[in-house]
Amino acid sequence: MSKILFWVVIAVVVYLAVVFARSRRSREERRPAVRRRRDPRAPVAMIECPQCGTHFPEDEAVLGDGVAYCSERCRKAARRSQKRPQQ
Ligand SMILES: [Zn+2]
């Protein structure tokens, strides 16, 4: 009888270890972008500003209407040109 109890305890311990490992992994996968930004040694992609053509780090982008600009100035300039399209 004690042998059966022994194997039940082993099974429960293995099950808990698997569940714990899975929940920990999925928690880490949920925030990949945040984790990348926290590591200062991680390389940052350079992207081009559609307004002025300057290349700048992706994490310094100023977002406007789903487009990444190098600065607030470029974003405002892009908005101005969108409001008054040349015909
Ligand atoms: Zn720009």
PDB file of the backbone (N, CA, C, O) and the ligand in Angstrom, with CONECT records:
HET     ZN  A 101       1
ATOM      1  N   MET A   1       0.836  -1.212   0.000  1.00  0.00           N
ATOM      2  CA  MET A   1       0.000   0.000   0.000  1.00  0.00           C
ATOM      3  C   MET A   1       0.869   1.260   0.000  1.00  0.00           C
ATOM      4  O   MET A   1       0.557   2.238  -0.679  1.00  0.00           O
ATOM      5  N   SER A   2       1.941   1.226   0.753  1.00  0.00           N
ATOM      6  CA  SER A   2       2.810   2.398   0.794  1.00  0.00           C
ATOM      7  C   SER A   2       3.495   2.633  -0.553  1.00  0.00           C
ATOM      8  O   SER A   2       3.859   3.766  -0.870  1.00  0.00           O
ATOM      9  N   LYS A   3       3.678   1.562  -1.359  1.00  0.00           N
ATOM     10  CA  LYS A   3       4.273   1.722  -2.695  1.00  0.00           C
ATOM     11  C   LYS A   3       3.355   2.530  -3.602  1.00  0.00           C
ATOM     12  O   LYS A   3       3.812   3.398  -4.347  1.00  0.00           O
ATOM     13  N   ILE A   4       2.064   2.242  -3.537  1.00  0.00           N
ATOM     14  CA  ILE A   4       1.089   2.973  -4.353  1.00  0.00           C
ATOM     15  C   ILE A   4       1.087   4.446  -3.955  1.00  0.00           C
ATOM     16  O   ILE A   4       1.078   5.325  -4.817  1.00  0.00           O
ATOM     17  N   LEU A   5       1.096   4.714  -2.652  1.00  0.00           N
ATOM     18  CA  LEU A   5       1.119   6.086  -2.153  1.00  0.00           C
ATOM     19  C   LEU A   5       2.383   6.812  -2.644  1.00  0.00           C
ATOM     20  O   LEU A   5       2.332   7.983  -3.021  1.00  0.00           O
ATOM     21  N   PHE A   6       3.511   6.098  -2.631  1.00  0.00           N
ATOM     22  CA  PHE A   6       4.776   6.656  -3.107  1.00  0.00           C
ATOM     23  C   PHE A   6       4.656   7.112  -4.560  1.00  0.00           C
ATOM     24  O   PHE A   6       5.059   8.227  -4.891  1.00  0.00           O
ATOM     25  N   TRP A   7       4.103   6.260  -5.435  1.00  0.00           N
ATOM     26  CA  TRP A   7       3.972   6.606  -6.857  1.00  0.00           C
ATOM     27  C   TRP A   7       2.952   7.723  -7.074  1.00  0.00           C
ATOM     28  O   TRP A   7       3.110   8.538  -7.983  1.00  0.00           O
ATOM     29  N   VAL A   8       1.910   7.765  -6.246  1.00  0.00           N
ATOM     30  CA  VAL A   8       0.925   8.855  -6.355  1.00  0.00           C
ATOM     31  C   VAL A   8       1.599  10.188  -6.034  1.00  0.00           C
ATOM     32  O   VAL A   8       1.376  11.187  -6.717  1.00  0.00           O
ATOM     33  N   VAL A   9       2.430  10.191  -4.980  1.00  0.00           N
ATOM     34  CA  VAL A   9       3.148  11.421  -4.594  1.00  0.00           C
ATOM     35  C   VAL A   9       4.095  11.847  -5.716  1.00  0.00           C
ATOM     36  O   VAL A   9       4.178  13.031  -6.042  1.00  0.00           O
ATOM     37  N   ILE A  10       4.815  10.876  -6.311  1.00  0.00           N
ATOM     38  CA  ILE A  10       5.730  11.190  -7.414  1.00  0.00           C
ATOM     39  C   ILE A  10       4.969  11.800  -8.587  1.00  0.00           C
ATOM     40  O   ILE A  10       5.411  12.785  -9.179  1.00  0.00           O
ATOM     41  N   ALA A  11       3.817  11.205  -8.919  1.00  0.00           N
ATOM     42  CA  ALA A  11       3.015  11.695 -10.045  1.00  0.00           C
ATOM     43  C   ALA A  11       2.536  13.122  -9.789  1.00  0.00           C
ATOM     44  O   ALA A  11       2.565  13.958 -10.692  1.00  0.00           O
ATOM     45  N   VAL A  12       2.098  13.402  -8.570  1.00  0.00           N
ATOM     46  CA  VAL A  12       1.615  14.745  -8.232  1.00  0.00           C
ATOM     47  C   VAL A  12       2.762  15.751  -8.328  1.00  0.00           C
ATOM     48  O   VAL A  12       2.577  16.853  -8.844  1.00  0.00           O
ATOM     49  N   VAL A  13       3.931  15.384  -7.839  1.00  0.00           N
ATOM     50  CA  VAL A  13       5.089  16.288  -7.875  1.00  0.00           C
ATOM     51  C   VAL A  13       5.478  16.587  -9.319  1.00  0.00           C
ATOM     52  O   VAL A  13       5.747  17.738  -9.661  1.00  0.00           O
ATOM     53  N   VAL A  14       5.511  15.553 -10.177  1.00  0.00           N
ATOM     54  CA  VAL A  14       5.862  15.758 -11.586  1.00  0.00           C
ATOM     55  C   VAL A  14       4.812  16.641 -12.267  1.00  0.00           C
ATOM     56  O   VAL A  14       5.158  17.536 -13.038  1.00  0.00           O
ATOM     57  N   TYR A  15       3.542  16.393 -11.984  1.00  0.00           N
ATOM     58  CA  TYR A  15       2.461  17.184 -12.582  1.00  0.00           C
ATOM     59  C   TYR A  15       2.598  18.655 -12.186  1.00  0.00           C
ATOM     60  O   TYR A  15       2.487  19.545 -13.030  1.00  0.00           O
ATOM     61  N   LEU A  16       2.839  18.902 -10.903  1.00  0.00           N
ATOM     62  CA  LEU A  16       2.974  20.285 -10.439  1.00  0.00           C
ATOM     63  C   LEU A  16       4.188  20.965 -11.068  1.00  0.00           C
ATOM     64  O   LEU A  16       4.137  22.150 -11.398  1.00  0.00           O
ATOM     65  N   ALA A  17       5.276  20.217 -11.235  1.00  0.00           N
ATOM     66  CA  ALA A  17       6.482  20.780 -11.858  1.00  0.00           C
ATOM     67  C   ALA A  17       6.204  21.181 -13.295  1.00  0.00           C
ATOM     68  O   ALA A  17       6.640  22.245 -13.735  1.00  0.00           O
ATOM     69  N   VAL A  18       5.477  20.337 -14.041  1.00  0.00           N
ATOM     70  CA  VAL A  18       5.155  20.640 -15.442  1.00  0.00           C
ATOM     71  C   VAL A  18       4.244  21.860 -15.515  1.00  0.00           C
ATOM     72  O   VAL A  18       4.469  22.750 -16.335  1.00  0.00           O
ATOM     73  N   VAL A  19       3.224  21.913 -14.670  1.00  0.00           N
ATOM     74  CA  VAL A  19       2.282  23.047 -14.682  1.00  0.00           C
ATOM     75  C   VAL A  19       3.022  24.336 -14.336  1.00  0.00           C
ATOM     76  O   VAL A  19       2.804  25.367 -14.973  1.00  0.00           O
ATOM     77  N   PHE A  20       3.890  24.285 -13.337  1.00  0.00           N
ATOM     78  CA  PHE A  20       4.641  25.475 -12.926  1.00  0.00           C
ATOM     79  C   PHE A  20       5.555  25.962 -14.052  1.00  0.00           C
ATOM     80  O   PHE A  20       5.627  27.160 -14.325  1.00  0.00           O
ATOM     81  N   ALA A  21       6.249  25.031 -14.701  1.00  0.00           N
ATOM     82  CA  ALA A  21       7.161  25.394 -15.787  1.00  0.00           C
ATOM     83  C   ALA A  21       6.393  26.001 -16.956  1.00  0.00           C
ATOM     84  O   ALA A  21       6.854  26.965 -17.567  1.00  0.00           O
ATOM     85  N   ARG A  22       5.226  25.443 -17.270  1.00  0.00           N
ATOM     86  CA  ARG A  22       4.430  25.956 -18.390  1.00  0.00           C
ATOM     87  C   ARG A  22       3.926  27.354 -18.105  1.00  0.00           C
ATOM     88  O   ARG A  22       4.017  28.223 -18.972  1.00  0.00           O
ATOM     89  N   SER A  23       3.394  27.600 -16.910  1.00  0.00           N
ATOM     90  CA  SER A  23       2.837  28.914 -16.594  1.00  0.00           C
ATOM     91  C   SER A  23       3.943  29.967 -16.590  1.00  0.00           C
ATOM     92  O   SER A  23       3.721  31.110 -16.991  1.00  0.00           O
ATOM     93  N   ARG A  24       5.123  29.579 -16.141  1.00  0.00           N
ATOM     94  CA  ARG A  24       6.252  30.515 -16.115  1.00  0.00           C
ATOM     95  C   ARG A  24       6.680  30.879 -17.535  1.00  0.00           C
ATOM     96  O   ARG A  24       6.957  32.043 -17.825  1.00  0.00           O
ATOM     97  N   ARG A  25       6.736  29.861 -18.436  1.00  0.00           N
ATOM     98  CA  ARG A  25       7.145  30.090 -19.821  1.00  0.00           C
ATOM     99  C   ARG A  25       6.148  30.992 -20.532  1.00  0.00           C
ATOM    100  O   ARG A  25       6.541  31.923 -21.235  1.00  0.00           O
ATOM    101  N   SER A  26       4.842  30.718 -20.350  1.00  0.00           N
ATOM    102  CA  SER A  26       3.834  31.496 -21.059  1.00  0.00           C
ATOM    103  C   SER A  26       3.816  32.937 -20.546  1.00  0.00           C
ATOM    104  O   SER A  26       3.527  33.863 -21.303  1.00  0.00           O
ATOM    105  N   ARG A  27       4.125  33.125 -19.259  1.00  0.00           N
ATOM    106  CA  ARG A  27       4.174  34.489 -18.727  1.00  0.00           C
ATOM    107  C   ARG A  27       5.318  35.271 -19.375  1.00  0.00           C
ATOM    108  O   ARG A  27       5.182  36.463 -19.648  1.00  0.00           O
ATOM    109  N   GLU A  28       6.434  34.604 -19.617  1.00  0.00           N
ATOM    110  CA  GLU A  28       7.576  35.272 -20.245  1.00  0.00           C
ATOM    111  C   GLU A  28       7.318  35.571 -21.720  1.00  0.00           C
ATOM    112  O   GLU A  28       7.798  36.574 -22.248  1.00  0.00           O
ATOM    113  N   GLU A  29       6.550  34.687 -22.390  1.00  0.00           N
ATOM    114  CA  GLU A  29       6.280  34.872 -23.815  1.00  0.00           C
ATOM    115  C   GLU A  29       5.277  35.990 -24.063  1.00  0.00           C
ATOM    116  O   GLU A  29       5.227  36.558 -25.153  1.00  0.00           O
ATOM    117  N   ARG A  30       4.481  36.301 -23.049  1.00  0.00           N
ATOM    118  CA  ARG A  30       3.458  37.318 -23.245  1.00  0.00           C
ATOM    119  C   ARG A  30       4.053  38.713 -23.400  1.00  0.00           C
ATOM    120  O   ARG A  30       3.437  39.575 -24.027  1.00  0.00           O
ATOM    121  N   ARG A  31       5.249  38.953 -22.836  1.00  0.00           N
ATOM    122  CA  ARG A  31       5.814  40.305 -22.891  1.00  0.00           C
ATOM    123  C   ARG A  31       7.205  40.327 -23.529  1.00  0.00           C
ATOM    124  O   ARG A  31       8.170  40.745 -22.890  1.00  0.00           O
ATOM    125  N   PRO A  32       7.316  39.876 -24.799  1.00  0.00           N
ATOM    126  CA  PRO A  32       8.654  39.830 -25.403  1.00  0.00           C
ATOM    127  C   PRO A  32       9.198  41.232 -25.701  1.00  0.00           C
ATOM    128  O   PRO A  32      10.397  41.468 -25.553  1.00  0.00           O
ATOM    129  N   ALA A  33       8.336  42.163 -26.119  1.00  0.00           N
ATOM    130  CA  ALA A  33       8.803  43.500 -26.485  1.00  0.00           C
ATOM    131  C   ALA A  33       9.308  44.247 -25.254  1.00  0.00           C
ATOM    132  O   ALA A  33      10.326  44.937 -25.305  1.00  0.00           O
ATOM    133  N   VAL A  34       8.586  44.100 -24.156  1.00  0.00           N
ATOM    134  CA  VAL A  34       8.972  44.800 -22.933  1.00  0.00           C
ATOM    135  C   VAL A  34      10.320  44.265 -22.435  1.00  0.00           C
ATOM    136  O   VAL A  34      11.182  45.027 -21.999  1.00  0.00           O
ATOM    137  N   ARG A  35      10.481  42.944 -22.509  1.00  0.00           N
ATOM    138  CA  ARG A  35      11.723  42.362 -22.025  1.00  0.00           C
ATOM    139  C   ARG A  35      12.906  42.809 -22.884  1.00  0.00           C
ATOM    140  O   ARG A  35      14.002  43.036 -22.373  1.00  0.00           O
ATOM    141  N   ARG A  36      12.673  42.935 -24.207  1.00  0.00           N
ATOM    142  CA  ARG A  36      13.763  43.350 -25.086  1.00  0.00           C
ATOM    143  C   ARG A  36      14.198  44.777 -24.747  1.00  0.00           C
ATOM    144  O   ARG A  36      15.389  45.089 -24.754  1.00  0.00           O
ATOM    145  N   ARG A  37      13.226  45.633 -24.452  1.00  0.00           N
ATOM    146  CA  ARG A  37      13.559  47.027 -24.158  1.00  0.00           C
ATOM    147  C   ARG A  37      14.313  47.152 -22.841  1.00  0.00           C
ATOM    148  O   ARG A  37      15.131  48.059 -22.682  1.00  0.00           O
ATOM    149  N   ARG A  38      14.049  46.251 -21.890  1.00  0.00           N
ATOM    150  CA  ARG A  38      14.715  46.349 -20.598  1.00  0.00           C
ATOM    151  C   ARG A  38      16.199  46.041 -20.689  1.00  0.00           C
ATOM    152  O   ARG A  38      16.988  46.533 -19.883  1.00  0.00           O
ATOM    153  N   ASP A  39      16.587  45.218 -21.681  1.00  0.00           N
ATOM    154  CA  ASP A  39      17.988  44.826 -21.816  1.00  0.00           C
ATOM    155  C   ASP A  39      18.725  45.894 -22.637  1.00  0.00           C
ATOM    156  O   ASP A  39      18.494  46.011 -23.840  1.00  0.00           O
ATOM    157  N   PRO A  40      19.611  46.673 -21.997  1.00  0.00           N
ATOM    158  CA  PRO A  40      20.278  47.756 -22.730  1.00  0.00           C
ATOM    159  C   PRO A  40      21.266  47.257 -23.782  1.00  0.00           C
ATOM    160  O   PRO A  40      21.648  48.008 -24.679  1.00  0.00           O
ATOM    161  N   ARG A  41      21.684  45.986 -23.675  1.00  0.00           N
ATOM    162  CA  ARG A  41      22.633  45.450 -24.657  1.00  0.00           C
ATOM    163  C   ARG A  41      21.954  44.948 -25.914  1.00  0.00           C
ATOM    164  O   ARG A  41      22.614  44.696 -26.923  1.00  0.00           O
ATOM    165  N   ALA A  42      20.608  44.798 -25.860  1.00  0.00           N
ATOM    166  CA  ALA A  42      19.886  44.264 -27.011  1.00  0.00           C
ATOM    167  C   ALA A  42      19.947  45.255 -28.175  1.00  0.00           C
ATOM    168  O   ALA A  42      19.791  46.458 -27.963  1.00  0.00           O
ATOM    169  N   PRO A  43      20.170  44.773 -29.394  1.00  0.00           N
ATOM    170  CA  PRO A  43      20.211  45.677 -30.544  1.00  0.00           C
ATOM    171  C   PRO A  43      18.833  46.237 -30.849  1.00  0.00           C
ATOM    172  O   PRO A  43      17.829  45.535 -30.727  1.00  0.00           O
ATOM    173  N   VAL A  44      18.787  47.497 -31.244  1.00  0.00           N
ATOM    174  CA  VAL A  44      17.526  48.155 -31.578  1.00  0.00           C
ATOM    175  C   VAL A  44      17.509  48.387 -33.079  1.00  0.00           C
ATOM    176  O   VAL A  44      18.485  48.875 -33.649  1.00  0.00           O
ATOM    177  N   ALA A  45      16.417  48.043 -33.707  1.00  0.00           N
ATOM    178  CA  ALA A  45      16.289  48.207 -35.159  1.00  0.00           C
ATOM    179  C   ALA A  45      16.234  49.690 -35.518  1.00  0.00           C
ATOM    180  O   ALA A  45      15.634  50.492 -34.803  1.00  0.00           O
ATOM    181  N   MET A  46      16.869  50.042 -36.637  1.00  0.00           N
ATOM    182  CA  MET A  46      16.811  51.409 -37.131  1.00  0.00           C
ATOM    183  C   MET A  46      15.737  51.479 -38.214  1.00  0.00           C
ATOM    184  O   MET A  46      15.701  50.646 -39.119  1.00  0.00           O
ATOM    185  N   ILE A  47      14.869  52.477 -38.114  1.00  0.00           N
ATOM    186  CA  ILE A  47      13.834  52.644 -39.131  1.00  0.00           C
ATOM    187  C   ILE A  47      13.919  54.047 -39.706  1.00  0.00           C
ATOM    188  O   ILE A  47      14.488  54.957 -39.104  1.00  0.00           O
ATOM    189  N   GLU A  48      13.328  54.197 -40.904  1.00  0.00           N
ATOM    190  CA  GLU A  48      13.420  55.469 -41.615  1.00  0.00           C
ATOM    191  C   GLU A  48      12.154  56.277 -41.412  1.00  0.00           C
ATOM    192  O   GLU A  48      11.042  55.759 -41.515  1.00  0.00           O
ATOM    193  N   CYS A  49      12.340  57.536 -41.125  1.00  0.00           N
ATOM    194  CA  CYS A  49      11.204  58.436 -40.967  1.00  0.00           C
ATOM    195  C   CYS A  49      10.594  58.710 -42.343  1.00  0.00           C
ATOM    196  O   CYS A  49      11.313  59.131 -43.249  1.00  0.00           O
ATOM    197  N   PRO A  50       9.287  58.482 -42.525  1.00  0.00           N
ATOM    198  CA  PRO A  50       8.671  58.701 -43.838  1.00  0.00           C
ATOM    199  C   PRO A  50       8.563  60.183 -44.200  1.00  0.00           C
ATOM    200  O   PRO A  50       8.328  60.529 -45.358  1.00  0.00           O
ATOM    201  N   GLN A  51       8.734  61.049 -43.211  1.00  0.00           N
ATOM    202  CA  GLN A  51       8.586  62.482 -43.466  1.00  0.00           C
ATOM    203  C   GLN A  51       9.897  63.128 -43.906  1.00  0.00           C
ATOM    204  O   GLN A  51       9.924  63.855 -44.899  1.00  0.00           O
ATOM    205  N   CYS A  52      10.997  62.868 -43.169  1.00  0.00           N
ATOM    206  CA  CYS A  52      12.257  63.550 -43.473  1.00  0.00           C
ATOM    207  C   CYS A  52      13.350  62.589 -43.948  1.00  0.00           C
ATOM    208  O   CYS A  52      14.393  63.040 -44.421  1.00  0.00           O
ATOM    209  N   GLY A  53      13.133  61.270 -43.830  1.00  0.00           N
ATOM    210  CA  GLY A  53      14.106  60.314 -44.337  1.00  0.00           C
ATOM    211  C   GLY A  53      15.222  59.972 -43.379  1.00  0.00           C
ATOM    212  O   GLY A  53      16.119  59.205 -43.728  1.00  0.00           O
ATOM    213  N   THR A  54      15.187  60.530 -42.166  1.00  0.00           N
ATOM    214  CA  THR A  54      16.212  60.240 -41.162  1.00  0.00           C
ATOM    215  C   THR A  54      16.054  58.826 -40.622  1.00  0.00           C
ATOM    216  O   THR A  54      14.935  58.359 -40.408  1.00  0.00           O
ATOM    217  N   HIS A  55      17.179  58.146 -40.401  1.00  0.00           N
ATOM    218  CA  HIS A  55      17.138  56.836 -39.748  1.00  0.00           C
ATOM    219  C   HIS A  55      17.306  57.035 -38.245  1.00  0.00           C
ATOM    220  O   HIS A  55      18.161  57.800 -37.799  1.00  0.00           O
ATOM    221  N   PHE A  56      16.470  56.330 -37.470  1.00  0.00           N
ATOM    222  CA  PHE A  56      16.481  56.505 -36.014  1.00  0.00           C
ATOM    223  C   PHE A  56      16.106  55.190 -35.352  1.00  0.00           C
ATOM    224  O   PHE A  56      15.498  54.329 -35.988  1.00  0.00           O
ATOM    225  N   PRO A  57      16.471  55.016 -34.038  1.00  0.00           N
ATOM    226  CA  PRO A  57      16.131  53.781 -33.321  1.00  0.00           C
ATOM    227  C   PRO A  57      14.626  53.612 -33.181  1.00  0.00           C
ATOM    228  O   PRO A  57      13.887  54.557 -32.907  1.00  0.00           O
ATOM    229  N   GLU A  58      14.197  52.351 -33.384  1.00  0.00           N
ATOM    230  CA  GLU A  58      12.768  52.059 -33.376  1.00  0.00           C
ATOM    231  C   GLU A  58      12.112  52.431 -32.053  1.00  0.00           C
ATOM    232  O   GLU A  58      10.961  52.869 -32.035  1.00  0.00           O
ATOM    233  N   ASP A  59      12.837  52.260 -30.936  1.00  0.00           N
ATOM    234  CA  ASP A  59      12.205  52.511 -29.629  1.00  0.00           C
ATOM    235  C   ASP A  59      12.081  54.001 -29.312  1.00  0.00           C
ATOM    236  O   ASP A  59      11.504  54.365 -28.288  1.00  0.00           O
ATOM    237  N   GLU A  60      12.619  54.875 -30.186  1.00  0.00           N
ATOM    238  CA  GLU A  60      12.450  56.314 -29.988  1.00  0.00           C
ATOM    239  C   GLU A  60      11.396  56.889 -30.924  1.00  0.00           C
ATOM    240  O   GLU A  60      11.237  58.106 -31.017  1.00  0.00           O
ATOM    241  N   ALA A  61      10.672  56.001 -31.623  1.00  0.00           N
ATOM    242  CA  ALA A  61       9.711  56.449 -32.624  1.00  0.00           C
ATOM    243  C   ALA A  61       8.545  57.188 -31.984  1.00  0.00           C
ATOM    244  O   ALA A  61       8.112  56.861 -30.879  1.00  0.00           O
ATOM    245  N   VAL A  62       8.043  58.196 -32.706  1.00  0.00           N
ATOM    246  CA  VAL A  62       6.829  58.910 -32.319  1.00  0.00           C
ATOM    247  C   VAL A  62       5.730  58.401 -33.245  1.00  0.00           C
ATOM    248  O   VAL A  62       5.784  58.624 -34.454  1.00  0.00           O
ATOM    249  N   LEU A  63       4.742  57.725 -32.689  1.00  0.00           N
ATOM    250  CA  LEU A  63       3.713  57.095 -33.511  1.00  0.00           C
ATOM    251  C   LEU A  63       2.569  58.051 -33.793  1.00  0.00           C
ATOM    252  O   LEU A  63       2.102  58.778 -32.917  1.00  0.00           O
ATOM    253  N   GLY A  64       2.128  58.025 -35.061  1.00  0.00           N
ATOM    254  CA  GLY A  64       0.958  58.798 -35.454  1.00  0.00           C
ATOM    255  C   GLY A  64       0.239  58.084 -36.566  1.00  0.00           C
ATOM    256  O   GLY A  64       0.805  57.880 -37.640  1.00  0.00           O
ATOM    257  N   ASP A  65      -1.026  57.692 -36.325  1.00  0.00           N
ATOM    258  CA  ASP A  65      -1.845  56.968 -37.298  1.00  0.00           C
ATOM    259  C   ASP A  65      -1.163  55.685 -37.769  1.00  0.00           C
ATOM    260  O   ASP A  65      -1.241  55.333 -38.946  1.00  0.00           O
ATOM    261  N   GLY A  66      -0.500  54.992 -36.855  1.00  0.00           N
ATOM    262  CA  GLY A  66       0.133  53.714 -37.185  1.00  0.00           C
ATOM    263  C   GLY A  66       1.454  53.854 -37.914  1.00  0.00           C
ATOM    264  O   GLY A  66       2.035  52.848 -38.320  1.00  0.00           O
ATOM    265  N   VAL A  67       1.951  55.080 -38.095  1.00  0.00           N
ATOM    266  CA  VAL A  67       3.224  55.317 -38.771  1.00  0.00           C
ATOM    267  C   VAL A  67       4.225  55.828 -37.741  1.00  0.00           C
ATOM    268  O   VAL A  67       3.872  56.619 -36.867  1.00  0.00           O
ATOM    269  N   ALA A  68       5.484  55.370 -37.845  1.00  0.00           N
ATOM    270  CA  ALA A  68       6.521  55.778 -36.903  1.00  0.00           C
ATOM    271  C   ALA A  68       7.329  56.931 -37.491  1.00  0.00           C
ATOM    272  O   ALA A  68       7.912  56.798 -38.567  1.00  0.00           O
ATOM    273  N   TYR A  69       7.364  58.047 -36.796  1.00  0.00           N
ATOM    274  CA  TYR A  69       8.144  59.216 -37.212  1.00  0.00           C
ATOM    275  C   TYR A  69       9.310  59.419 -36.257  1.00  0.00           C
ATOM    276  O   TYR A  69       9.301  58.903 -35.140  1.00  0.00           O
ATOM    277  N   CYS A  70      10.326  60.181 -36.703  1.00  0.00           N
ATOM    278  CA  CYS A  70      11.521  60.371 -35.890  1.00  0.00           C
ATOM    279  C   CYS A  70      11.258  61.357 -34.760  1.00  0.00           C
ATOM    280  O   CYS A  70      11.920  61.301 -33.723  1.00  0.00           O
ATOM    281  N   SER A  71      10.303  62.256 -34.949  1.00  0.00           N
ATOM    282  CA  SER A  71      10.062  63.289 -33.936  1.00  0.00           C
ATOM    283  C   SER A  71       8.631  63.789 -34.017  1.00  0.00           C
ATOM    284  O   SER A  71       7.900  63.537 -34.975  1.00  0.00           O
ATOM    285  N   GLU A  72       8.268  64.512 -32.963  1.00  0.00           N
ATOM    286  CA  GLU A  72       6.940  65.127 -32.917  1.00  0.00           C
ATOM    287  C   GLU A  72       6.768  66.117 -34.075  1.00  0.00           C
ATOM    288  O   GLU A  72       5.675  66.270 -34.621  1.00  0.00           O
ATOM    289  N   ARG A  73       7.869  66.784 -34.437  1.00  0.00           N
ATOM    290  CA  ARG A  73       7.823  67.765 -35.522  1.00  0.00           C
ATOM    291  C   ARG A  73       7.425  67.112 -36.848  1.00  0.00           C
ATOM    292  O   ARG A  73       6.603  67.642 -37.595  1.00  0.00           O
ATOM    293  N   CYS A  74       8.035  65.935 -37.126  1.00  0.00           N
ATOM    294  CA  CYS A  74       7.722  65.232 -38.373  1.00  0.00           C
ATOM    295  C   CYS A  74       6.286  64.714 -38.367  1.00  0.00           C
ATOM    296  O   CYS A  74       5.610  64.728 -39.396  1.00  0.00           O
ATOM    297  N   ARG A  75       5.827  64.257 -37.205  1.00  0.00           N
ATOM    298  CA  ARG A  75       4.461  63.754 -37.138  1.00  0.00           C
ATOM    299  C   ARG A  75       3.463  64.875 -37.426  1.00  0.00           C
ATOM    300  O   ARG A  75       2.484  64.688 -38.148  1.00  0.00           O
ATOM    301  N   LYS A  76       3.736  66.044 -36.845  1.00  0.00           N
ATOM    302  CA  LYS A  76       2.845  67.176 -37.084  1.00  0.00           C
ATOM    303  C   LYS A  76       2.899  67.605 -38.552  1.00  0.00           C
ATOM    304  O   LYS A  76       1.870  67.924 -39.148  1.00  0.00           O
ATOM    305  N   ALA A  77       4.089  67.612 -39.125  1.00  0.00           N
ATOM    306  CA  ALA A  77       4.244  67.987 -40.531  1.00  0.00           C
ATOM    307  C   ALA A  77       3.482  67.020 -41.432  1.00  0.00           C
ATOM    308  O   ALA A  77       2.854  67.433 -42.406  1.00  0.00           O
ATOM    309  N   ALA A  78       3.542  65.708 -41.096  1.00  0.00           N
ATOM    310  CA  ALA A  78       2.834  64.704 -41.891  1.00  0.00           C
ATOM    311  C   ALA A  78       1.326  64.906 -41.786  1.00  0.00           C
ATOM    312  O   ALA A  78       0.600  64.750 -42.769  1.00  0.00           O
ATOM    313  N   ARG A  79       0.860  65.255 -40.584  1.00  0.00           N
ATOM    314  CA  ARG A  79      -0.584  65.481 -40.392  1.00  0.00           C
ATOM    315  C   ARG A  79      -1.043  66.695 -41.184  1.00  0.00           C
ATOM    316  O   ARG A  79      -2.118  66.701 -41.785  1.00  0.00           O
ATOM    317  N   ARG A  80      -0.200  67.726 -41.170  1.00  0.00           N
ATOM    318  CA  ARG A  80      -0.553  68.946 -41.917  1.00  0.00           C
ATOM    319  C   ARG A  80      -0.683  68.636 -43.402  1.00  0.00           C
ATOM    320  O   ARG A  80      -1.622  69.092 -44.055  1.00  0.00           O
ATOM    321  N   SER A  81       0.255  67.864 -43.935  1.00  0.00           N
ATOM    322  CA  SER A  81       0.210  67.564 -45.373  1.00  0.00           C
ATOM    323  C   SER A  81      -0.935  66.630 -45.709  1.00  0.00           C
ATOM    324  O   SER A  81      -1.431  66.634 -46.836  1.00  0.00           O
ATOM    325  N   GLN A  82      -1.369  65.812 -44.724  1.00  0.00           N
ATOM    326  CA  GLN A  82      -2.513  64.932 -44.982  1.00  0.00           C
ATOM    327  C   GLN A  82      -3.812  65.732 -45.032  1.00  0.00           C
ATOM    328  O   GLN A  82      -4.712  65.419 -45.812  1.00  0.00           O
ATOM    329  N   LYS A  83      -3.905  66.779 -44.186  1.00  0.00           N
ATOM    330  CA  LYS A  83      -5.129  67.585 -44.127  1.00  0.00           C
ATOM    331  C   LYS A  83      -5.305  68.418 -45.400  1.00  0.00           C
ATOM    332  O   LYS A  83      -6.423  68.674 -45.847  1.00  0.00           O
ATOM    333  N   ARG A  84      -4.159  68.836 -45.974  1.00  0.00           N
ATOM    334  CA  ARG A  84      -4.239  69.643 -47.189  1.00  0.00           C
ATOM    335  C   ARG A  84      -3.573  68.902 -48.347  1.00  0.00           C
ATOM    336  O   ARG A  84      -2.463  69.260 -48.743  1.00  0.00           O
ATOM    337  N   PRO A  85      -4.224  67.880 -48.896  1.00  0.00           N
ATOM    338  CA  PRO A  85      -3.588  67.128 -49.984  1.00  0.00           C
ATOM    339  C   PRO A  85      -3.475  67.960 -51.252  1.00  0.00           C
ATOM    340  O   PRO A  85      -4.378  68.723 -51.598  1.00  0.00           O
ATOM    341  N   GLN A  86      -2.342  67.798 -51.941  1.00  0.00           N
ATOM    342  CA  GLN A  86      -2.120  68.548 -53.186  1.00  0.00           C
ATOM    343  C   GLN A  86      -2.886  67.870 -54.320  1.00  0.00           C
ATOM    344  O   GLN A  86      -2.760  66.665 -54.539  1.00  0.00           O
ATOM    345  N   GLN A  87      -3.685  68.668 -55.039  1.00  0.00           N
ATOM    346  CA  GLN A  87      -4.496  68.085 -56.111  1.00  0.00           C
ATOM    347  C   GLN A  87      -4.080  68.569 -57.489  1.00  0.00           C
ATOM    348  O   GLN A  87      -4.671  68.165 -58.490  1.00  0.00           O
TER     349      GLN A  87
HETATM  350 ZN    ZN A 101      11.548  62.800 -39.480  1.00  0.00          ZN2+
END
